[in-house]
Amino acid sequence: MLILGIETSCDETSVAIIDGEGSVRANLVSSQIERHRPFGGVVPEIASREHLEQMLPLTVEALGKAGVGLDQIDLIAVTAGPGLIGSLLVGVAAAQGIAYGRGIGLAGINHLEGHIFSPYLRKTGSATAVPSRFLCLVVSGGHSSIYDVRGRPEDRQIVMKNRTRDDAAGEVFDKVAKFAGLQYPGGPEVDKYASSGSVDARYDFPIPRFKDDSADFSFSGLKANAIRAARSEDLNRPGAVRDGRMADFCASFQSAICDQLIDRLGRIWDEVKGEDEGPAEIAVAGGVAANSELRKRVTSFCEERNLIVRLPDREFCTDNGAMIAFAALQSIEAGGATDPRRLAARSRMAVGR
C-alpha cells in the first residue's frame, strides 16, 4: 500500500508518500517563512496563494523521489481541518481531484491527529508501532493540549485532557521574540540564544494557577510579563546581545514556558497513572516539540517515572505530509476513506471528528 499525504493547513505546503509499514518514501515541505517574515506572522491570503503555486510541483517531485507513479498510489490523505480555510481548500481540492480522477479513496485527516501520531514516524525504515495507550503533549503555534490516546485503530479514542485558555505556546514564542527584536519565527531564535544563557532571577515568570485548580494552560500572563521585561531591558538594541542580556532573557522565558508544560503534564500523569493499563509512553508533537529545552525536560520527566519517551524527529515537528499520511494509515481499519466528492474543509474541527 502507498499513501500520498497532503498538508496545507497553514504556512507550509507539504506532500509525502508513505507505505503500509509507515516507512517514509518522500516528505517534501515548501516553507513560506520568508514570505511572511516581513509581517511578523502568517498572512492567510499569501499562504493560500503560495499553496496553490507549490502544490503541483511538490506532488510531481514527491512521486519522483519515491520512485512511483500516480497510478501506484492506493489512497490520498489530506488535512481537512482545523486551519486557515483558504489554505485548507487548496489542499482538499487537489486531493479530491487526484482521488476522483484515479478512482481511489480519500481520507480527510484532522491536523491535530496528524501531530499526535507523528512521534512514531522515523526518518528511515518502518514507523515505530503505535501503542494501545499513550499521552501526547501537542504544542505548536496554534495549539497547546494534552491528549489521552487509547485503543487500537478500529476502536481508538482520543480524549483531550486540557487545553490553552488563551495563547498557544508557539504563538507566545513568536510574539515575545518580536518585542525582543528577534526574527520570525521566534521559537528557533529564542532556543538559539537560550543555549548560551542562564535562568536569571531578574526575570520572574511564575507558573499560572486557576482558582478552579484546572490543569489547563494559560500563556497570556507570561506573554505580557515577558514583553514588559523585553521593553524595560531594551532587548531590541544590539548591546543586549553583546552583554548577554538577550541570552539570559531567552533562557528564562523559554524555561518559564517549559515549567508550565511540564507542570501540567505531571498533573495529568498523576491523574491517569493509577488506571488499569495506564499509559507507559509520553509523546510530544508540534512545532514546539523541536525546542531543545522541552525535549530535555520531557526526557527527564519520563526517566524519573520509568516511562518511554517519544520525541519526533525535527523534520516531523513542523506541519508535514508524512504525518497526515501516517494518521490515515492509523484510521484505515476504522474505515477512514471516503467518497472524494463528500469531503469538506473546515477551519475548526474537534479531534476524533
C-alpha positions in Angstrom: 0.0 0.0 0.0 1.1 3.5 -0.8 -0.5 6.6 0.7 0.0 10.2 -0.7 -0.4 12.8 2.1 -1.1 16.5 1.5 -0.8 19.1 4.2 -1.8 22.8 3.7 -3.4 23.9 6.9 -1.3 27.0 7.5 2.0 28.2 6.0 3.8 25.1 4.8 2.9 23.2 1.7 3.8 19.5 2.1 3.4 16.4 0.0 4.6 13.0 1.2 4.4 9.3 0.3 4.5 6.5 2.9 4.0 2.8 2.6 1.8 0.4 4.6 4.6 0.0 7.2 4.7 3.7 7.8 8.1 4.0 6.0 8.5 7.5 4.6 9.3 7.3 0.9 9.2 11.0 0.4 8.4 14.0 2.6 8.7 17.4 0.9 8.0 20.7 2.6 7.9 24.1 1.0 8.2 26.7 3.8 6.7 30.2 3.5 8.7 31.7 6.3 10.5 34.3 4.1 7.1 35.4 2.6 5.6 36.0 6.0 8.6 37.3 7.9 8.1 41.0 6.9 4.7 40.9 8.6 5.8 39.1 11.7 3.2 36.3 11.3 1.2 34.4 8.8 -0.9 36.3 6.2 -3.8 34.0 5.2 -4.2 35.3 1.6 -0.4 35.0 0.9 -0.4 31.5 2.4 -3.3 30.2 0.2 -1.7 31.6 -2.9 1.7 30.0 -2.1 0.0 26.6 -1.6 -1.7 27.0 -5.0 1.7 27.6 -6.7 3.5 24.8 -4.9 1.0 22.0 -4.9 1.6 20.6 -8.4 5.4 20.9 -8.4 5.7 19.3 -5.0 3.4 16.4 -5.9 5.4 15.7 -9.0 8.7 15.9 -7.1 7.5 13.7 -4.3 6.4 11.0 -6.8 9.8 11.2 -8.4 11.7 11.0 -5.1 9.6 7.9 -4.1 10.2 6.3 -7.5 6.5 5.7 -8.1 3.8 6.8 -10.5 0.4 8.3 -9.6 -1.2 5.0 -10.8 0.6 3.2 -7.9 -1.0 5.3 -5.2 -3.7 3.5 -3.2 -5.1 6.2 -1.0 -4.9 10.0 -0.8 -4.8 11.6 2.7 -5.3 15.4 3.2 -5.6 17.7 6.1 -9.3 18.7 6.2 -9.0 20.9 9.3 -8.5 22.7 11.5 -6.6 25.5 9.9 -6.8 28.6 7.7 -9.8 27.9 5.5 -8.2 29.3 2.3 -5.1 27.2 2.8 -7.2 24.1 3.6 -9.3 24.5 0.5 -6.2 24.3 -1.8 -5.1 21.0 -0.4 -8.5 19.5 -0.2 -9.4 20.5 -3.8 -6.1 19.0 -5.0 -6.7 15.8 -3.1 -10.2 15.5 -4.4 -9.1 15.9 -7.9 -6.4 13.2 -7.7 -8.6 10.8 -5.8 -11.7 11.2 -8.0 -9.6 11.1 -11.2 -7.8 7.9 -10.1 -11.0 6.3 -8.7 -9.4 5.8 -5.2 -10.4 6.6 -1.7 -9.7 9.9 0.1 -9.1 10.3 3.8 -9.8 13.6 5.4 -7.4 13.9 8.3 -7.6 16.1 11.4 -4.4 18.2 11.5 -4.0 17.6 15.3 -4.3 13.8 14.9 -1.5 14.0 12.4 0.6 15.7 15.1 -0.5 13.2 17.7 0.9 10.2 15.8 3.9 11.9 14.3 6.3 10.9 17.1 6.1 7.3 15.8 7.4 8.2 12.4 11.1 7.6 11.7 13.3 9.2 9.1 14.4 5.8 7.8 12.7 2.5 8.0 9.3 1.4 9.2 7.4 3.5 11.8 7.5 2.6 15.4 4.5 0.6 16.5 1.8 2.9 18.0 0.9 1.6 21.5 -2.6 0.9 22.7 -2.3 3.9 25.1 -0.1 6.9 25.4 -0.3 10.6 26.5 0.6 13.2 23.8 1.6 16.8 24.5 0.8 18.8 21.4 2.4 22.2 21.4 2.6 24.5 18.3 1.8 28.0 17.1 -1.9 27.3 17.2 -2.4 24.5 19.7 -1.4 23.5 23.2 -3.1 20.5 24.7 -2.5 17.1 26.2 -4.4 14.1 24.8 -5.0 10.6 26.2 -4.9 8.2 23.3 -6.2 4.7 23.9 -7.3 1.7 21.9 -6.5 0.1 18.6 -7.3 1.8 15.2 -10.7 0.1 14.9 -11.9 1.5 18.3 -9.4 4.2 19.2 -10.4 7.1 21.4 -8.6 10.4 21.7 -9.5 12.4 24.7 -8.4 16.0 25.3 -7.3 16.3 28.9 -6.6 20.0 28.9 -6.2 23.0 26.6 -4.9 26.5 26.5 -7.4 29.1 27.6 -5.7 31.9 25.6 -2.5 31.9 23.6 -0.7 28.7 22.4 2.9 28.2 23.4 4.3 28.6 19.9 2.3 31.8 19.5 3.8 33.3 22.6 7.3 32.4 21.4 6.7 34.4 18.2 5.1 37.4 19.9 7.6 37.8 22.7 10.5 37.3 20.3 9.2 40.1 18.1 9.3 42.6 21.0 12.8 41.4 21.9 13.9 42.3 18.3 14.3 38.7 17.1 13.3 37.3 13.7 10.1 35.4 12.9 9.6 32.6 13.7 10.5 33.3 17.2 10.8 29.8 18.7 14.0 28.8 17.0 15.5 32.2 17.7 14.7 32.0 21.4 16.1 28.5 21.5 19.3 29.6 19.9 20.0 32.5 22.3 18.9 30.5 25.3 21.6 27.9 24.7 24.3 30.4 25.8 22.3 32.0 28.6 21.2 31.0 32.1 17.9 31.5 34.0 18.2 34.9 35.6 16.3 36.0 38.8 15.7 39.4 37.2 13.0 37.7 35.0 10.4 36.3 37.4 7.9 34.3 35.4 5.7 32.2 37.8 3.6 29.3 36.7 -0.1 30.4 36.5 -2.7 28.7 38.6 -6.5 28.8 38.2 -9.0 29.2 41.1 -10.8 26.1 40.0 -7.5 24.1 40.1 -7.8 23.4 36.4 -4.8 21.7 34.6 -5.4 24.0 31.5 -2.6 26.0 30.1 -2.5 29.8 30.1 0.3 31.7 28.5 -1.2 35.2 28.1 0.2 36.4 31.5 3.6 35.1 30.7 3.4 36.9 27.3 2.5 40.2 28.9 5.2 39.9 31.6 7.9 38.9 29.1 7.0 41.7 26.7 7.3 44.2 29.6 10.7 42.8 30.6 11.9 42.9 27.0 11.0 46.6 26.7 12.4 47.6 30.1 15.7 45.8 29.2 15.8 47.4 25.7 16.5 44.0 24.3 15.9 45.1 20.7 19.1 47.1 20.9 22.4 45.5 19.7 24.1 45.8 23.1 21.6 43.3 24.6 23.2 40.5 22.6 26.8 41.5 23.3 26.4 41.8 27.1 24.5 38.6 27.5 21.1 40.1 28.4 19.4 38.6 25.4 20.7 35.1 26.2 19.6 35.2 29.9 16.2 36.6 28.9 15.6 33.9 26.3 16.8 31.2 28.8 14.4 32.5 31.5 11.5 32.9 29.1 11.9 29.5 27.5 12.3 27.9 30.9 9.0 29.5 32.0 7.1 28.0 29.1 8.7 24.6 29.8 7.9 24.9 33.5 4.2 25.2 32.8 4.2 22.5 30.1 5.9 20.0 32.5 3.8 21.1 35.5 0.5 20.3 33.6 1.9 17.1 32.1 2.8 16.0 35.6 -0.7 16.8 37.0 -2.4 14.9 34.2 0.0 11.9 34.5 -0.8 11.7 38.2 -4.5 11.6 37.3 -4.2 8.7 34.9 -1.3 6.6 36.2 -3.3 4.6 38.6 -5.8 3.4 35.9 -5.7 -0.2 34.6 -3.4 -0.4 31.6 -2.3 3.2 32.2 -0.1 4.9 29.6 3.5 3.7 29.5 4.6 6.3 26.9 4.7 10.0 26.7 4.8 11.6 23.3 5.5 15.3 22.3 4.4 16.7 19.0 4.0 20.0 17.1 6.4 22.8 16.2 7.5 23.5 19.8 8.5 19.8 20.1 11.7 20.8 18.3 12.7 23.1 21.2 15.8 21.7 22.8 14.9 22.6 26.4 11.5 21.0 26.2 13.0 17.8 24.7 15.4 17.6 27.7 12.6 18.3 30.2 10.3 15.7 28.8 13.1 13.1 28.6 14.0 13.7 32.3 10.3 13.6 33.2 9.9 10.2 31.6 13.2 8.8 33.0 12.1 9.7 36.6 8.9 7.8 36.1 10.3 4.9 34.1 8.2 5.9 31.1 9.0 5.6 27.4 9.5 9.0 25.7 8.6 9.6 22.1 10.1 12.7 20.6 9.6 13.2 16.8 12.5 13.8 14.5 12.7 17.5 14.0 11.5 17.3 10.4 8.2 15.8 11.6 7.7 18.5 14.3 6.5 21.2 11.9 3.5 20.6 9.6 4.2 17.9 7.1 2.5 15.5 4.7 4.1 12.4 6.2 2.2 12.8 9.5 -1.1 13.2 7.6 -0.5 10.1 5.6 0.5 8.2 8.7 -2.6 9.3 10.5 -4.6 8.0 7.6 -2.8 4.7 7.9 -4.0 4.6 11.6 -7.6 5.1 10.5 -7.8 2.7 7.6 -9.0 -0.2 9.9 -11.8 2.1 11.1 -13.0 2.8 7.6 -11.1 6.1 7.2 -11.5 6.5 3.4 -14.5 8.3 2.0 -16.0 9.5 -1.3 -13.8 12.3 -2.6 -16.9 14.3 -3.6 -18.1 14.4 0.0 -15.1 15.8 1.8 -15.3 19.4 3.1 -12.6 21.6 4.6 -13.3 23.0 8.0 -11.4 25.7 9.8 -12.5 24.2 13.1 -12.6 20.5 13.8 -12.7 18.6 17.0 -10.2 15.7 17.4 -12.0 12.4 16.6 -14.4 14.0 14.2 
